[in-house]
């Protein structure tokens, strides 16, 4: 598992990307946050510069296992989770297993499932309006999911645009090559394929801790930042999950910002998280 480790300080930020990105997503925030904190950005297995073993699975529970091992290996404590996309359920899974290591939770267009009674209903309501999740289901039925996601070196931009990406002006050869680079062959795309296929086949397992662990997590400072042009994870379906856990926590809704909000609003997100750290 590859990771970037920058900065020093009493605070530790653990940055968790989603599908089909890697730590590069946070490249504009890392220099800001690392001025006063230790900032660690992991590449989930099968993504970025991490390995993509072919003899394993890439379900949600596998990513949670990896994160838990990673945090124990580095003995990380007082962690502020900064979670995007499936980094949300992966980070919440880590929090469910290691609540005493987590200090704060920041959701950046990242769901926060933790055994809410209406979780499945909200996920399915989101599917009904999400082109990405509809494509996953249809492609699995047609038997083409692995073929299409196995060629992310070619169709990366169309994948990002389908999920909701607003700032076309920043797209250049360096940018697109950085997002394509981890996926030169179908074998390298095992992580991206696995995440989508896990949803299509119902293989992902969300953590559902007991009430004592939930109480610990609910008492932690939390922040939600959501780009309202997100076509994959709609605010109306996922922000209520956040509010159920953290009813008094602030929610920053960003207009004209898409699913990949660290790209669409890099400076604003950097400042919002800094303010969150300073206030808590």
CORRA-V6196 format. One record per helix or strand of 2 or more residues. SS is the DSSP state (A for helix, B for strand). FROM is the first residue (numbers start at 1). LEN is the number of residues. Records with the same first field share a line. If there is no record, write none. Layout:
SS: FROM-LEN + FROM-LEN
This chain:
B: 3-4 + 11-6 + 37-6 + 79-5 + 102-7 + 221-9 + 250-9
A: 23-11 + 60-15 + 87-11 + 99-3 + 119-9 + 131-12 + 145-5 + 152-12 + 168-3 + 173-11 + 186-16 + 211-8 + 235-11 + 261-4 + 266-14
